[in-house]
Amino acid sequence: MFFGKRELETAMCPSVCQVRKSFRLRVSPKITQIPCCRWQPKRVMVYRGKPSAACHSCRKRRIKCDEKRPGCTQCLGIAVTCPGYRNPLDTYFRDESRNVTIKAEASYKLPARKHPSSVKRRSRAEGQFQVITHTSVGNFTPKSTSGHFCEELAVSVMWSNPFQPVGDFAITHFLSSYVPGSQFEYLAELYDKQSLGSPLHATVQAVSLAIFSREVEESSILKKARGRYSEALSVTNAALTDAKLAVQDATLVAVLLLRLFEAIVYAGFYTPNNWTVHTNGALALIKVRGTQQFESELGRRLFHQVGNNLRIDCIQRSTRLPAEFVRLYELSRPFYGDNNPRIDFAALNGELIELLAIGDEGSLGNGERVSLAIQLDRKYSQLMRSLPQSWLYKTSDAQNQHQVTYENTVHQYPSQPAIQLWSSYRMIRILLNEIVCHCSDSQALVIQEKAKRNIQDMARDICISTSWVTLPIGIAASGSDAIPAKACVASLLWPLSSVRGASFAPEKARVFAIEQLRFLGNTFKLPQAVRVASTSYELEALHDGLHMFYGS
C-alpha cells in the first residue's frame, strides 16, 4: 500500500516529512507505529460487511428473527420482553487499531534469546529486503518518547525493488538520520530545488547509497554507490567549467559531499588523496565566489564550513593556511557580527595552525614552542570562560548506576554546535599541553605537572561528554529531540581518539575511550571507529583518519 502526502505526515516523524514530501515510500503493512515518532498513525477501521438486523436476544441465541416492531415473535413465544434492535449504521466499521498495533509490535521484535545489532532478511522470490535494527545504547533502549533515535524510522521500513528504488529509500534515510544536527542541516531545502541532472542531485545519491550500504551491510549497494560517485564526479566537473554554475551554492555543496563520500568509504588510516583533492577544490570555489558569498546566510554558512574543513586539514598535516583564504576570512568577519563564539574560536585555530607549522619546520627552539603553547592555551581557556549562557553545559550525577558513564557523571549540552565547540576546545588543549610536556626542560617540573593535569582534566571531560549521546538525559533533555544521535557521534569520535592516544591521559580514561569508540562504531555502523579502537596507543589521533568525520 502506498501513502501519499497526508498519510506520510501521519506515519512518519516530522523531520522526514519536511525532507522529502514528494517521496512515495512503500511501508510494510505490518508496521503501524514507528518507535521514534511523536505523531500517532491513523486508526485502522475494518469494514465488517452487512450487519445482522436481528434483535439482541435472537443474535445471542443464534436463531432467525422476523424483525417485527416493537418486539419480534421469537421473544413473544418464550414470554420475554424483546430487548430491541441495534442501529446497523453503528456496526459497518470496527476500530482495529489496538489489535493491529499489538500484532505489528510483535512482528518486528526479535526473540529474547537473539539480540544481534542488526538482522537482515532477504527473499529472492519476492524481491524484498527488510532490515530490522535494535538500537540499544548502554543499558538504555530508546522509546517512542525519547525522539533522538529517528534513524530507527528508516530501518523499520520495508522497501521492495519493483516499487521502491533503493536510491530513493537511501536518500530518505540520509536526509532524515544523518543530515539533521550535522554540518549539512541546510541540505534538505537546497536539494529539493535541484533538477535531476544537477551535480548536487548526483552527489546526494552517491553519499546516501554509501551510508545506507554501511547501515545494512550490503556490498551490492556500495557498488551502486561507487557508480553514482563516478557519475557525480563527471557532472560536477562539467559544472565547474561553467562560470555561472561554478559560483552557485549547490555546486560548492556537491564538492563538500564528494569529500564526505571519501570519508565514508575509506578503509585505511591517515588521509586518502581524493579527500584532500576535494578539500582543495572547495577552497578554489570559495576563492572564485569572492566577497559576494558573504551577503547571504547560506553563503556565510558554507564559507565557515569550508574554513573548518581546511583548518582541520592544516592541523592534521601541520601546514599553514593558504594566504588567499586568510585574506577572505578577514573580509568575512564583519558579516558574522560581534561576539560570535565560533568565529572567535576559528581565529585562535589560525594561531594554533601557525604554531604547528613553525614547529614542524624546526625554526623554533623548544623553549619558544613551550612558551607559545602555554600562551595559546590560556587564550583558549579565556575564550571558553567568556561564552554566553546559551553555549554552556550542565554537569550532574548519573541517575542510574547501571548506565555506562565515566565517573558516574553526565554532561547536558544545549545544542549540537555547543558540544562540538567544547570537544574541539578539549582536543586542542590536549594537543597544546602535550607539546609543553614533550618540549619543556626536564627541570621545569612545575610546568610539566600543570600540563599533565590539564591533559587529565580535558580527557576526563571528553569521556564524560559521551553521555550526551548514550543516555536519554542527553539530547532529549536539552530540548533538541529532533537531532538524531548519529549526527552527534561524529563530534565525539575524534575527541575520543585523542584521549586514546594521549600519553599523559589517565589509563582509565584511555581504556574508556577505546571502549566507547568500539561501542559507537558498532552501534552506528562506523567501521573506522572500530578499527581505530583495535590499534595500539602509538597511532596518533592526527593520523587515524577520524578527523575526516569531524568537519562533516
Secondary structure in CASP SS format (residue, H / E / C, confidence):
PFRMAT SS
TARGET T0000
AUTHOR 0000-0000-0000
METHOD secondary structure of the structure
MODEL  1
M C 1.00
F E 1.00
F C 1.00
G C 1.00
K H 1.00
R H 1.00
E H 1.00
L H 1.00
E H 1.00
T H 1.00
A H 1.00
M C 1.00
C C 1.00
P H 1.00
S H 1.00
V H 1.00
C H 1.00
Q H 1.00
V H 1.00
R C 1.00
K C 1.00
S C 1.00
F C 1.00
R C 1.00
L C 1.00
R E 1.00
V C 1.00
S C 1.00
P C 1.00
K C 1.00
I C 1.00
T C 1.00
Q C 1.00
I C 1.00
P C 1.00
C C 1.00
C C 1.00
R C 1.00
W C 1.00
Q C 1.00
P C 1.00
K C 1.00
R C 1.00
V C 1.00
M E 1.00
V E 1.00
Y E 1.00
R C 1.00
G C 1.00
K C 1.00
P C 1.00
S C 1.00
A C 1.00
A C 1.00
C C 1.00
H H 1.00
S H 1.00
C H 1.00
R H 1.00
K H 1.00
R H 1.00
R C 1.00
I C 1.00
K C 1.00
C C 1.00
D C 1.00
E C 1.00
K C 1.00
R C 1.00
P C 1.00
G C 1.00
C C 1.00
T H 1.00
Q H 1.00
C H 1.00
L H 1.00
G H 1.00
I C 1.00
A C 1.00
V C 1.00
T C 1.00
C C 1.00
P C 1.00
G C 1.00
Y C 1.00
R C 1.00
N C 1.00
P H 1.00
L H 1.00
D H 1.00
T H 1.00
Y C 1.00
F E 1.00
R E 1.00
D E 1.00
E C 1.00
S H 1.00
R H 1.00
N H 1.00
V H 1.00
T H 1.00
I H 1.00
K H 1.00
A H 1.00
E H 1.00
A H 1.00
S H 1.00
Y C 1.00
K C 1.00
L C 1.00
P C 1.00
A C 1.00
R C 1.00
K C 1.00
H C 1.00
P C 1.00
S C 1.00
S E 1.00
V E 1.00
K E 1.00
R E 1.00
R E 1.00
S E 1.00
R C 1.00
A C 1.00
E C 1.00
G C 1.00
Q E 1.00
F E 1.00
Q E 1.00
V E 1.00
I E 1.00
T E 1.00
H C 1.00
T C 1.00
S C 1.00
V E 1.00
G C 1.00
N C 1.00
F E 1.00
T C 1.00
P C 1.00
K C 1.00
S C 1.00
T C 1.00
S C 1.00
G C 1.00
H C 1.00
F C 1.00
C C 1.00
E H 1.00
E H 1.00
L H 1.00
A H 1.00
V H 1.00
S C 1.00
V C 1.00
M C 1.00
W E 1.00
S E 1.00
N C 1.00
P C 1.00
F C 1.00
Q C 1.00
P C 1.00
V H 1.00
G H 1.00
D H 1.00
F H 1.00
A H 1.00
I H 1.00
T H 1.00
H H 1.00
F H 1.00
L H 1.00
S H 1.00
S H 1.00
Y C 1.00
V C 1.00
P C 1.00
G C 1.00
S C 1.00
Q C 1.00
F C 1.00
E C 1.00
Y C 1.00
L H 1.00
A H 1.00
E H 1.00
L H 1.00
Y H 1.00
D C 1.00
K C 1.00
Q C 1.00
S C 1.00
L C 1.00
G C 1.00
S C 1.00
P H 1.00
L H 1.00
H H 1.00
A H 1.00
T H 1.00
V H 1.00
Q H 1.00
A H 1.00
V H 1.00
S H 1.00
L H 1.00
A H 1.00
I H 1.00
F H 1.00
S H 1.00
R H 1.00
E H 1.00
V H 1.00
E C 1.00
E C 1.00
S H 1.00
S H 1.00
I H 1.00
L H 1.00
K H 1.00
K H 1.00
A H 1.00
R H 1.00
G H 1.00
R H 1.00
Y H 1.00
S H 1.00
E H 1.00
A H 1.00
L H 1.00
S H 1.00
V H 1.00
T H 1.00
N H 1.00
A H 1.00
A H 1.00
L H 1.00
T C 1.00
D C 1.00
A H 1.00
K H 1.00
L H 1.00
A H 1.00
V C 1.00
Q C 1.00
D H 1.00
A H 1.00
T H 1.00
L H 1.00
V H 1.00
A H 1.00
V H 1.00
L H 1.00
L H 1.00
L H 1.00
R H 1.00
L H 1.00
F H 1.00
E H 1.00
A H 1.00
I H 1.00
V H 1.00
Y C 1.00
A C 1.00
G C 1.00
F C 1.00
Y C 1.00
T C 1.00
P C 1.00
N H 1.00
N H 1.00
W H 1.00
T H 1.00
V H 1.00
H H 1.00
T H 1.00
N H 1.00
G H 1.00
A H 1.00
L H 1.00
A H 1.00
L H 1.00
I H 1.00
K H 1.00
V H 1.00
R H 1.00
G H 1.00
T H 1.00
Q H 1.00
Q H 1.00
F H 1.00
E H 1.00
S C 1.00
E H 1.00
L H 1.00
G H 1.00
R H 1.00
R H 1.00
L H 1.00
F H 1.00
H H 1.00
Q H 1.00
V H 1.00
G H 1.00
N H 1.00
N H 1.00
L H 1.00
R H 1.00
I H 1.00
D H 1.00
C H 1.00
I H 1.00
Q H 1.00
R H 1.00
S C 1.00
T C 1.00
R C 1.00
L C 1.00
P C 1.00
A H 1.00
E H 1.00
F H 1.00
V H 1.00
R H 1.00
L H 1.00
Y H 1.00
E H 1.00
L H 1.00
S H 1.00
R H 1.00
P H 1.00
F H 1.00
Y H 1.00
G C 1.00
D C 1.00
N C 1.00
N C 1.00
P H 1.00
R H 1.00
I H 1.00
D H 1.00
F H 1.00
A H 1.00
A H 1.00
L H 1.00
N H 1.00
G H 1.00
E H 1.00
L H 1.00
I H 1.00
E H 1.00
L H 1.00
L H 1.00
A H 1.00
I H 1.00
G H 1.00
D H 1.00
E H 1.00
G C 1.00
S C 1.00
L C 1.00
G C 1.00
N H 1.00
G H 1.00
E H 1.00
R H 1.00
V H 1.00
S H 1.00
L H 1.00
A H 1.00
I H 1.00
Q H 1.00
L H 1.00
D H 1.00
R H 1.00
K H 1.00
Y H 1.00
S H 1.00
Q H 1.00
L H 1.00
M H 1.00
R H 1.00
S C 1.00
L C 1.00
P C 1.00
Q H 1.00
S H 1.00
W H 1.00
L C 1.00
Y C 1.00
K E 1.00
T E 1.00
S E 1.00
D E 1.00
A C 1.00
Q C 1.00
N C 1.00
Q C 1.00
H C 1.00
Q C 1.00
V C 1.00
T C 1.00
Y E 1.00
E C 1.00
N C 1.00
T E 1.00
V E 1.00
H E 1.00
Q E 1.00
Y C 1.00
P C 1.00
S C 1.00
Q H 1.00
P H 1.00
A H 1.00
I H 1.00
Q H 1.00
L H 1.00
W H 1.00
S H 1.00
S H 1.00
Y H 1.00
R H 1.00
M H 1.00
I H 1.00
R H 1.00
I H 1.00
L H 1.00
L H 1.00
N H 1.00
E H 1.00
I H 1.00
V H 1.00
C H 1.00
H H 1.00
C H 1.00
S C 1.00
D C 1.00
S C 1.00
Q C 1.00
A C 1.00
L H 1.00
V H 1.00
I H 1.00
Q H 1.00
E H 1.00
K H 1.00
A H 1.00
K H 1.00
R H 1.00
N H 1.00
I H 1.00
Q H 1.00
D H 1.00
M H 1.00
A H 1.00
R H 1.00
D H 1.00
I H 1.00
C H 1.00
I H 1.00
S H 1.00
T C 1.00
S H 1.00
W H 1.00
V H 1.00
T H 1.00
L C 1.00
P C 1.00
I C 1.00
G C 1.00
I H 1.00
A H 1.00
A H 1.00
S H 1.00
G C 1.00
S C 1.00
D C 1.00
A C 1.00
I C 1.00
P C 1.00
A H 1.00
K H 1.00
A H 1.00
C H 1.00
V H 1.00
A H 1.00
S H 1.00
L H 1.00
L H 1.00
W H 1.00
P H 1.00
L H 1.00
S H 1.00
S H 1.00
V H 1.00
R H 1.00
G H 1.00
A C 1.00
S C 1.00
F C 1.00
A C 1.00
P C 1.00
E H 1.00
K H 1.00
A H 1.00
R H 1.00
V H 1.00
F H 1.00
A H 1.00
I H 1.00
E H 1.00
Q H 1.00
L H 1.00
R H 1.00
F H 1.00
L H 1.00
G H 1.00
N H 1.00
T H 1.00
F C 1.00
K C 1.00
L C 1.00
P H 1.00
Q H 1.00
A H 1.00
V H 1.00
R H 1.00
V H 1.00
A H 1.00
S C 1.00
T C 1.00
S C 1.00
Y C 1.00
E C 1.00
L C 1.00
E C 1.00
A H 1.00
L H 1.00
H H 1.00
D C 1.00
G C 1.00
L C 1.00
H H 1.00
M H 1.00
F H 1.00
Y H 1.00
G C 1.00
S C 1.00
END
